[in-house]
């Protein structure tokens, strides 16, 4: 998959998944962009924490 510098993310999903997701987000009065940013930031924060713990273990072993 191409990775450009623009800040855009383009992906292809099942049309039924897209329809369902947009319906749920509309009920929640949330945009796909806002939903994605929230989920992505949470995932990054979680993985950063795991990565820091992993580095701490390596430093303790040295």
mmCIF file of the N, C-alpha and C atoms, coordinates in Angstrom:
data_MODEL
# 
_entry.id   MODEL 
# 
loop_
_atom_site.group_PDB 
_atom_site.id 
_atom_site.type_symbol 
_atom_site.label_atom_id 
_atom_site.label_alt_id 
_atom_site.label_comp_id 
_atom_site.label_asym_id 
_atom_site.label_entity_id 
_atom_site.label_seq_id 
_atom_site.pdbx_PDB_ins_code 
_atom_site.Cartn_x 
_atom_site.Cartn_y 
_atom_site.Cartn_z 
_atom_site.occupancy 
_atom_site.B_iso_or_equiv 
_atom_site.pdbx_formal_charge 
_atom_site.auth_seq_id 
_atom_site.auth_comp_id 
_atom_site.auth_asym_id 
_atom_site.auth_atom_id 
_atom_site.pdbx_PDB_model_num 
ATOM 1   N N  . UNK A 1 1  ? 0.837   -1.174 0.000  1.00 0.00 ? 1  UNK A N  1 
ATOM 2   C CA . UNK A 1 1  ? 0.000   0.000  0.000  1.00 0.00 ? 1  UNK A CA 1 
ATOM 3   C C  . UNK A 1 1  ? 0.887   1.243  0.000  1.00 0.00 ? 1  UNK A C  1 
ATOM 4   N N  . UNK A 1 2  ? 0.524   2.200  -0.823 1.00 0.00 ? 2  UNK A N  1 
ATOM 5   C CA . UNK A 1 2  ? 1.297   3.439  -0.918 1.00 0.00 ? 2  UNK A CA 1 
ATOM 6   C C  . UNK A 1 2  ? 1.146   4.273  0.350  1.00 0.00 ? 2  UNK A C  1 
ATOM 7   N N  . UNK A 1 3  ? 2.237   4.894  0.746  1.00 0.00 ? 3  UNK A N  1 
ATOM 8   C CA . UNK A 1 3  ? 2.228   5.773  1.920  1.00 0.00 ? 3  UNK A CA 1 
ATOM 9   C C  . UNK A 1 3  ? 2.738   7.137  1.486  1.00 0.00 ? 3  UNK A C  1 
ATOM 10  N N  . UNK A 1 4  ? 1.814   8.064  1.286  1.00 0.00 ? 4  UNK A N  1 
ATOM 11  C CA . UNK A 1 4  ? 2.193   9.408  0.872  1.00 0.00 ? 4  UNK A CA 1 
ATOM 12  C C  . UNK A 1 4  ? 2.402   10.317 2.070  1.00 0.00 ? 4  UNK A C  1 
ATOM 13  N N  . UNK A 1 5  ? 2.715   11.551 1.790  1.00 0.00 ? 5  UNK A N  1 
ATOM 14  C CA . UNK A 1 5  ? 2.974   12.549 2.829  1.00 0.00 ? 5  UNK A CA 1 
ATOM 15  C C  . UNK A 1 5  ? 1.771   13.455 3.077  1.00 0.00 ? 5  UNK A C  1 
ATOM 16  N N  . UNK A 1 6  ? 0.645   13.226 2.396  1.00 0.00 ? 6  UNK A N  1 
ATOM 17  C CA . UNK A 1 6  ? -0.468  14.173 2.398  1.00 0.00 ? 6  UNK A CA 1 
ATOM 18  C C  . UNK A 1 6  ? -1.306  14.188 3.668  1.00 0.00 ? 6  UNK A C  1 
ATOM 19  N N  . UNK A 1 7  ? -1.284  13.132 4.439  1.00 0.00 ? 7  UNK A N  1 
ATOM 20  C CA . UNK A 1 7  ? -2.175  13.054 5.595  1.00 0.00 ? 7  UNK A CA 1 
ATOM 21  C C  . UNK A 1 7  ? -3.470  12.329 5.277  1.00 0.00 ? 7  UNK A C  1 
ATOM 22  N N  . UNK A 1 8  ? -3.655  11.948 4.038  1.00 0.00 ? 8  UNK A N  1 
ATOM 23  C CA . UNK A 1 8  ? -4.853  11.201 3.652  1.00 0.00 ? 8  UNK A CA 1 
ATOM 24  C C  . UNK A 1 8  ? -4.631  9.719  3.893  1.00 0.00 ? 8  UNK A C  1 
ATOM 25  N N  . UNK A 1 9  ? -5.713  9.052  4.295  1.00 0.00 ? 9  UNK A N  1 
ATOM 26  C CA . UNK A 1 9  ? -5.695  7.597  4.417  1.00 0.00 ? 9  UNK A CA 1 
ATOM 27  C C  . UNK A 1 9  ? -6.835  7.079  3.554  1.00 0.00 ? 9  UNK A C  1 
ATOM 28  N N  . UNK A 1 10 ? -6.514  6.225  2.609  1.00 0.00 ? 10 UNK A N  1 
ATOM 29  C CA . UNK A 1 10 ? -7.517  5.674  1.704  1.00 0.00 ? 10 UNK A CA 1 
ATOM 30  C C  . UNK A 1 10 ? -7.521  4.171  1.891  1.00 0.00 ? 10 UNK A C  1 
ATOM 31  N N  . UNK A 1 11 ? -8.705  3.606  2.140  1.00 0.00 ? 11 UNK A N  1 
ATOM 32  C CA . UNK A 1 11 ? -8.785  2.162  2.270  1.00 0.00 ? 11 UNK A CA 1 
ATOM 33  C C  . UNK A 1 11 ? -10.082 1.651  1.693  1.00 0.00 ? 11 UNK A C  1 
ATOM 34  N N  . UNK A 1 12 ? -10.071 0.404  1.311  1.00 0.00 ? 12 UNK A N  1 
ATOM 35  C CA . UNK A 1 12 ? -11.240 -0.223 0.714  1.00 0.00 ? 12 UNK A CA 1 
ATOM 36  C C  . UNK A 1 12 ? -11.806 -1.221 1.711  1.00 0.00 ? 12 UNK A C  1 
ATOM 37  N N  . UNK A 1 13 ? -13.115 -1.093 1.980  1.00 0.00 ? 13 UNK A N  1 
ATOM 38  C CA . UNK A 1 13 ? -13.788 -1.997 2.911  1.00 0.00 ? 13 UNK A CA 1 
ATOM 39  C C  . UNK A 1 13 ? -15.051 -2.540 2.259  1.00 0.00 ? 13 UNK A C  1 
ATOM 40  N N  . UNK A 1 14 ? -15.585 -3.580 2.860  1.00 0.00 ? 14 UNK A N  1 
ATOM 41  C CA . UNK A 1 14 ? -16.835 -4.168 2.398  1.00 0.00 ? 14 UNK A CA 1 
ATOM 42  C C  . UNK A 1 14 ? -17.933 -3.100 2.428  1.00 0.00 ? 14 UNK A C  1 
ATOM 43  N N  . UNK A 1 15 ? -18.711 -2.954 1.353  1.00 0.00 ? 15 UNK A N  1 
ATOM 44  C CA . UNK A 1 15 ? -19.760 -1.927 1.317  1.00 0.00 ? 15 UNK A CA 1 
ATOM 45  C C  . UNK A 1 15 ? -20.769 -2.031 2.469  1.00 0.00 ? 15 UNK A C  1 
ATOM 46  N N  . UNK A 1 16 ? -21.084 -3.227 2.899  1.00 0.00 ? 16 UNK A N  1 
ATOM 47  C CA . UNK A 1 16 ? -22.037 -3.394 4.002  1.00 0.00 ? 16 UNK A CA 1 
ATOM 48  C C  . UNK A 1 16 ? -21.436 -2.893 5.319  1.00 0.00 ? 16 UNK A C  1 
ATOM 49  N N  . UNK A 1 17 ? -20.154 -3.153 5.534  1.00 0.00 ? 17 UNK A N  1 
ATOM 50  C CA . UNK A 1 17 ? -19.468 -2.639 6.721  1.00 0.00 ? 17 UNK A CA 1 
ATOM 51  C C  . UNK A 1 17 ? -19.486 -1.114 6.714  1.00 0.00 ? 17 UNK A C  1 
ATOM 52  N N  . UNK A 1 18 ? -19.192 -0.529 5.570  1.00 0.00 ? 18 UNK A N  1 
ATOM 53  C CA . UNK A 1 18 ? -19.197 0.930  5.434  1.00 0.00 ? 18 UNK A CA 1 
ATOM 54  C C  . UNK A 1 18 ? -20.575 1.500  5.743  1.00 0.00 ? 18 UNK A C  1 
ATOM 55  N N  . UNK A 1 19 ? -21.604 0.910  5.174  1.00 0.00 ? 19 UNK A N  1 
ATOM 56  C CA . UNK A 1 19 ? -22.979 1.377  5.382  1.00 0.00 ? 19 UNK A CA 1 
ATOM 57  C C  . UNK A 1 19 ? -23.360 1.308  6.857  1.00 0.00 ? 19 UNK A C  1 
ATOM 58  N N  . UNK A 1 20 ? -23.046 0.198  7.496  1.00 0.00 ? 20 UNK A N  1 
ATOM 59  C CA . UNK A 1 20 ? -23.372 0.014  8.912  1.00 0.00 ? 20 UNK A CA 1 
ATOM 60  C C  . UNK A 1 20 ? -22.601 0.995  9.781  1.00 0.00 ? 20 UNK A C  1 
ATOM 61  N N  . UNK A 1 21 ? -21.320 1.151  9.510  1.00 0.00 ? 21 UNK A N  1 
ATOM 62  C CA . UNK A 1 21 ? -20.505 2.074  10.294 1.00 0.00 ? 21 UNK A CA 1 
ATOM 63  C C  . UNK A 1 21 ? -21.025 3.501  10.171 1.00 0.00 ? 21 UNK A C  1 
ATOM 64  N N  . UNK A 1 22 ? -21.314 3.943  8.955  1.00 0.00 ? 22 UNK A N  1 
ATOM 65  C CA . UNK A 1 22 ? -21.831 5.297  8.760  1.00 0.00 ? 22 UNK A CA 1 
ATOM 66  C C  . UNK A 1 22 ? -23.172 5.483  9.467  1.00 0.00 ? 22 UNK A C  1 
ATOM 67  N N  . UNK A 1 23 ? -24.025 4.455  9.459  1.00 0.00 ? 23 UNK A N  1 
ATOM 68  C CA . UNK A 1 23 ? -25.320 4.547  10.144 1.00 0.00 ? 23 UNK A CA 1 
ATOM 69  C C  . UNK A 1 23 ? -25.134 4.734  11.645 1.00 0.00 ? 23 UNK A C  1 
ATOM 70  N N  . UNK A 1 24 ? -24.250 3.942  12.221 1.00 0.00 ? 24 UNK A N  1 
ATOM 71  C CA . UNK A 1 24 ? -24.001 4.033  13.667 1.00 0.00 ? 24 UNK A CA 1 
ATOM 72  C C  . UNK A 1 24 ? -23.376 5.383  14.014 1.00 0.00 ? 24 UNK A C  1 
ATOM 73  N N  . UNK A 1 25 ? -22.420 5.816  13.222 1.00 0.00 ? 25 UNK A N  1 
ATOM 74  C CA . UNK A 1 25 ? -21.783 7.103  13.488 1.00 0.00 ? 25 UNK A CA 1 
ATOM 75  C C  . UNK A 1 25 ? -22.781 8.255  13.362 1.00 0.00 ? 25 UNK A C  1 
ATOM 76  N N  . UNK A 1 26 ? -23.715 8.153  12.421 1.00 0.00 ? 26 UNK A N  1 
ATOM 77  C CA . UNK A 1 26 ? -24.740 9.192  12.273 1.00 0.00 ? 26 UNK A CA 1 
ATOM 78  C C  . UNK A 1 26 ? -25.618 9.251  13.520 1.00 0.00 ? 26 UNK A C  1 
ATOM 79  N N  . UNK A 1 27 ? -25.982 8.087  14.054 1.00 0.00 ? 27 UNK A N  1 
ATOM 80  C CA . UNK A 1 27 ? -26.786 8.060  15.285 1.00 0.00 ? 27 UNK A CA 1 
ATOM 81  C C  . UNK A 1 27 ? -26.020 8.688  16.441 1.00 0.00 ? 27 UNK A C  1 
ATOM 82  N N  . UNK A 1 28 ? -24.720 8.511  16.451 1.00 0.00 ? 28 UNK A N  1 
ATOM 83  C CA . UNK A 1 28 ? -23.877 9.062  17.517 1.00 0.00 ? 28 UNK A CA 1 
ATOM 84  C C  . UNK A 1 28 ? -23.444 10.500 17.224 1.00 0.00 ? 28 UNK A C  1 
ATOM 85  N N  . UNK A 1 29 ? -23.891 11.037 16.101 1.00 0.00 ? 29 UNK A N  1 
ATOM 86  C CA . UNK A 1 29 ? -23.526 12.384 15.653 1.00 0.00 ? 29 UNK A CA 1 
ATOM 87  C C  . UNK A 1 29 ? -22.007 12.567 15.639 1.00 0.00 ? 29 UNK A C  1 
ATOM 88  N N  . UNK A 1 30 ? -21.357 11.600 15.022 1.00 0.00 ? 30 UNK A N  1 
ATOM 89  C CA . UNK A 1 30 ? -19.898 11.605 14.940 1.00 0.00 ? 30 UNK A CA 1 
ATOM 90  C C  . UNK A 1 30 ? -19.495 11.383 13.491 1.00 0.00 ? 30 UNK A C  1 
ATOM 91  N N  . UNK A 1 31 ? -18.445 12.047 13.053 1.00 0.00 ? 31 UNK A N  1 
ATOM 92  C CA . UNK A 1 31 ? -17.950 11.842 11.694 1.00 0.00 ? 31 UNK A CA 1 
ATOM 93  C C  . UNK A 1 31 ? -16.982 10.662 11.670 1.00 0.00 ? 31 UNK A C  1 
ATOM 94  N N  . UNK A 1 32 ? -16.810 10.101 10.493 1.00 0.00 ? 32 UNK A N  1 
ATOM 95  C CA . UNK A 1 32 ? -15.846 9.012  10.344 1.00 0.00 ? 32 UNK A CA 1 
ATOM 96  C C  . UNK A 1 32 ? -14.442 9.500  10.692 1.00 0.00 ? 32 UNK A C  1 
ATOM 97  N N  . UNK A 1 33 ? -14.127 10.715 10.287 1.00 0.00 ? 33 UNK A N  1 
ATOM 98  C CA . UNK A 1 33 ? -12.807 11.279 10.585 1.00 0.00 ? 33 UNK A CA 1 
ATOM 99  C C  . UNK A 1 33 ? -12.582 11.372 12.092 1.00 0.00 ? 33 UNK A C  1 
ATOM 100 N N  . UNK A 1 34 ? -13.544 11.933 12.816 1.00 0.00 ? 34 UNK A N  1 
ATOM 101 C CA . UNK A 1 34 ? -13.398 12.065 14.270 1.00 0.00 ? 34 UNK A CA 1 
ATOM 102 C C  . UNK A 1 34 ? -13.314 10.703 14.946 1.00 0.00 ? 34 UNK A C  1 
ATOM 103 N N  . UNK A 1 35 ? -14.134 9.752  14.477 1.00 0.00 ? 35 UNK A N  1 
ATOM 104 C CA . UNK A 1 35 ? -14.127 8.397  15.041 1.00 0.00 ? 35 UNK A CA 1 
ATOM 105 C C  . UNK A 1 35 ? -12.760 7.749  14.812 1.00 0.00 ? 35 UNK A C  1 
ATOM 106 N N  . UNK A 1 36 ? -12.256 7.875  13.589 1.00 0.00 ? 36 UNK A N  1 
ATOM 107 C CA . UNK A 1 36 ? -10.974 7.263  13.258 1.00 0.00 ? 36 UNK A CA 1 
ATOM 108 C C  . UNK A 1 36 ? -9.844  7.872  14.080 1.00 0.00 ? 36 UNK A C  1 
ATOM 109 N N  . UNK A 1 37 ? -9.822  9.193  14.176 1.00 0.00 ? 37 UNK A N  1 
ATOM 110 C CA . UNK A 1 37 ? -8.767  9.862  14.943 1.00 0.00 ? 37 UNK A CA 1 
ATOM 111 C C  . UNK A 1 37 ? -8.795  9.400  16.391 1.00 0.00 ? 37 UNK A C  1 
ATOM 112 N N  . UNK A 1 38 ? -9.990  9.304  16.974 1.00 0.00 ? 38 UNK A N  1 
ATOM 113 C CA . UNK A 1 38 ? -10.121 8.842  18.358 1.00 0.00 ? 38 UNK A CA 1 
ATOM 114 C C  . UNK A 1 38 ? -9.590  7.420  18.516 1.00 0.00 ? 38 UNK A C  1 
ATOM 115 N N  . UNK A 1 39 ? -10.009 6.520  17.625 1.00 0.00 ? 39 UNK A N  1 
ATOM 116 C CA . UNK A 1 39 ? -9.564  5.123  17.705 1.00 0.00 ? 39 UNK A CA 1 
ATOM 117 C C  . UNK A 1 39 ? -8.062  5.012  17.459 1.00 0.00 ? 39 UNK A C  1 
ATOM 118 N N  . UNK A 1 40 ? -7.562  5.748  16.492 1.00 0.00 ? 40 UNK A N  1 
ATOM 119 C CA . UNK A 1 40 ? -6.132  5.695  16.174 1.00 0.00 ? 40 UNK A CA 1 
ATOM 120 C C  . UNK A 1 40 ? -5.296  6.227  17.332 1.00 0.00 ? 40 UNK A C  1 
ATOM 121 N N  . UNK A 1 41 ? -5.723  7.336  17.924 1.00 0.00 ? 41 UNK A N  1 
ATOM 122 C CA . UNK A 1 41 ? -4.969  7.917  19.035 1.00 0.00 ? 41 UNK A CA 1 
ATOM 123 C C  . UNK A 1 41 ? -4.954  6.977  20.236 1.00 0.00 ? 41 UNK A C  1 
ATOM 124 N N  . UNK A 1 42 ? -6.104  6.360  20.527 1.00 0.00 ? 42 UNK A N  1 
ATOM 125 C CA . UNK A 1 42 ? -6.158  5.393  21.630 1.00 0.00 ? 42 UNK A CA 1 
ATOM 126 C C  . UNK A 1 42 ? -5.227  4.214  21.372 1.00 0.00 ? 42 UNK A C  1 
ATOM 127 N N  . UNK A 1 43 ? -5.211  3.725  20.151 1.00 0.00 ? 43 UNK A N  1 
ATOM 128 C CA . UNK A 1 43 ? -4.350  2.593  19.792 1.00 0.00 ? 43 UNK A CA 1 
ATOM 129 C C  . UNK A 1 43 ? -2.875  2.979  19.930 1.00 0.00 ? 43 UNK A C  1 
ATOM 130 N N  . UNK A 1 44 ? -2.529  4.158  19.452 1.00 0.00 ? 44 UNK A N  1 
ATOM 131 C CA . UNK A 1 44 ? -1.149  4.639  19.555 1.00 0.00 ? 44 UNK A CA 1 
ATOM 132 C C  . UNK A 1 44 ? -0.738  4.779  21.011 1.00 0.00 ? 44 UNK A C  1 
ATOM 133 N N  . UNK A 1 45 ? -1.609  5.387  21.819 1.00 0.00 ? 45 UNK A N  1 
ATOM 134 C CA . UNK A 1 45 ? -1.297  5.563  23.241 1.00 0.00 ? 45 UNK A CA 1 
ATOM 135 C C  . UNK A 1 45 ? -1.073  4.219  23.925 1.00 0.00 ? 45 UNK A C  1 
ATOM 136 N N  . UNK A 1 46 ? -1.918  3.240  23.598 1.00 0.00 ? 46 UNK A N  1 
ATOM 137 C CA . UNK A 1 46 ? -1.795  1.905  24.192 1.00 0.00 ? 46 UNK A CA 1 
ATOM 138 C C  . UNK A 1 46 ? -0.480  1.245  23.778 1.00 0.00 ? 46 UNK A C  1 
ATOM 139 N N  . UNK A 1 47 ? -0.156  1.326  22.514 1.00 0.00 ? 47 UNK A N  1 
ATOM 140 C CA . UNK A 1 47 ? 1.061   0.681  22.018 1.00 0.00 ? 47 UNK A CA 1 
ATOM 141 C C  . UNK A 1 47 ? 2.313   1.398  22.505 1.00 0.00 ? 47 UNK A C  1 
ATOM 142 N N  . UNK A 1 48 ? 2.249   2.733  22.645 1.00 0.00 ? 48 UNK A N  1 
ATOM 143 C CA . UNK A 1 48 ? 3.396   3.469  23.179 1.00 0.00 ? 48 UNK A CA 1 
ATOM 144 C C  . UNK A 1 48 ? 3.700   2.999  24.586 1.00 0.00 ? 48 UNK A C  1 
ATOM 145 N N  . UNK A 1 49 ? 2.644   2.809  25.373 1.00 0.00 ? 49 UNK A N  1 
ATOM 146 C CA . UNK A 1 49 ? 2.812   2.342  26.747 1.00 0.00 ? 49 UNK A CA 1 
ATOM 147 C C  . UNK A 1 49 ? 3.481   0.970  26.759 1.00 0.00 ? 49 UNK A C  1 
ATOM 148 N N  . UNK A 1 50 ? 3.011   0.074  25.889 1.00 0.00 ? 50 UNK A N  1 
ATOM 149 C CA . UNK A 1 50 ? 3.605   -1.262 25.798 1.00 0.00 ? 50 UNK A CA 1 
ATOM 150 C C  . UNK A 1 50 ? 5.062   -1.172 25.348 1.00 0.00 ? 50 UNK A C  1 
ATOM 151 N N  . UNK A 1 51 ? 5.349   -0.288 24.418 1.00 0.00 ? 51 UNK A N  1 
ATOM 152 C CA . UNK A 1 51 ? 6.705   -0.130 23.907 1.00 0.00 ? 51 UNK A CA 1 
ATOM 153 C C  . UNK A 1 51 ? 7.636   0.393  24.995 1.00 0.00 ? 51 UNK A C  1 
ATOM 154 N N  . UNK A 1 52 ? 7.166   1.361  25.757 1.00 0.00 ? 52 UNK A N  1 
ATOM 155 C CA . UNK A 1 52 ? 7.965   1.908  26.863 1.00 0.00 ? 52 UNK A CA 1 
ATOM 156 C C  . UNK A 1 52 ? 8.255   0.821  27.890 1.00 0.00 ? 52 UNK A C  1 
ATOM 157 N N  . UNK A 1 53 ? 7.245   0.001  28.219 1.00 0.00 ? 53 UNK A N  1 
ATOM 158 C CA . UNK A 1 53 ? 7.447   -1.100 29.167 1.00 0.00 ? 53 UNK A CA 1 
ATOM 159 C C  . UNK A 1 53 ? 8.476   -2.080 28.623 1.00 0.00 ? 53 UNK A C  1 
ATOM 160 N N  . UNK A 1 54 ? 8.405   -2.343 27.326 1.00 0.00 ? 54 UNK A N  1 
ATOM 161 C CA . UNK A 1 54 ? 9.342   -3.266 26.692 1.00 0.00 ? 54 UNK A CA 1 
ATOM 162 C C  . UNK A 1 54 ? 10.771  -2.728 26.780 1.00 0.00 ? 54 UNK A C  1 
ATOM 163 N N  . UNK A 1 55 ? 10.953  -1.433 26.521 1.00 0.00 ? 55 UNK A N  1 
ATOM 164 C CA . UNK A 1 55 ? 12.279  -0.823 26.625 1.00 0.00 ? 55 UNK A CA 1 
ATOM 165 C C  . UNK A 1 55 ? 12.779  -0.837 28.059 1.00 0.00 ? 55 UNK A C  1 
ATOM 166 N N  . UNK A 1 56 ? 11.887  -0.632 29.006 1.00 0.00 ? 56 UNK A N  1 
ATOM 167 C CA . UNK A 1 56 ? 12.273  -0.639 30.420 1.00 0.00 ? 56 UNK A CA 1 
ATOM 168 C C  . UNK A 1 56 ? 12.812  -2.004 30.820 1.00 0.00 ? 56 UNK A C  1 
ATOM 169 N N  . UNK A 1 57 ? 12.172  -3.063 30.333 1.00 0.00 ? 57 UNK A N  1 
ATOM 170 C CA . UNK A 1 57 ? 12.630  -4.419 30.646 1.00 0.00 ? 57 UNK A CA 1 
ATOM 171 C C  . UNK A 1 57 ? 14.023  -4.657 30.079 1.00 0.00 ? 57 UNK A C  1 
ATOM 172 N N  . UNK A 1 58 ? 14.260  -4.188 28.858 1.00 0.00 ? 58 UNK A N  1 
ATOM 173 C CA . UNK A 1 58 ? 15.563  -4.367 28.222 1.00 0.00 ? 58 UNK A CA 1 
ATOM 174 C C  . UNK A 1 58 ? 16.628  -3.614 29.010 1.00 0.00 ? 58 UNK A C  1 
ATOM 175 N N  . UNK A 1 59 ? 16.339  -2.391 29.432 1.00 0.00 ? 59 UNK A N  1 
ATOM 176 C CA . UNK A 1 59 ? 17.310  -1.605 30.202 1.00 0.00 ? 59 UNK A CA 1 
ATOM 177 C C  . UNK A 1 59 ? 17.592  -2.249 31.553 1.00 0.00 ? 59 UNK A C  1 
ATOM 178 N N  . UNK A 1 60 ? 16.585  -2.859 32.174 1.00 0.00 ? 60 UNK A N  1 
ATOM 179 C CA . UNK A 1 60 ? 16.777  -3.532 33.457 1.00 0.00 ? 60 UNK A CA 1 
ATOM 180 C C  . UNK A 1 60 ? 17.692  -4.743 33.324 1.00 0.00 ? 60 UNK A C  1 
ATOM 181 N N  . UNK A 1 61 ? 17.676  -5.369 32.142 1.00 0.00 ? 61 UNK A N  1 
ATOM 182 C CA . UNK A 1 61 ? 18.474  -6.571 31.926 1.00 0.00 ? 61 UNK A CA 1 
ATOM 183 C C  . UNK A 1 61 ? 19.933  -6.240 31.636 1.00 0.00 ? 61 UNK A C  1 
ATOM 184 N N  . UNK A 1 62 ? 20.203  -5.016 31.266 1.00 0.00 ? 62 UNK A N  1 
ATOM 185 C CA . UNK A 1 62 ? 21.582  -4.633 30.891 1.00 0.00 ? 62 UNK A CA 1 
ATOM 186 C C  . UNK A 1 62 ? 22.407  -4.372 32.123 1.00 0.00 ? 62 UNK A C  1 
# 
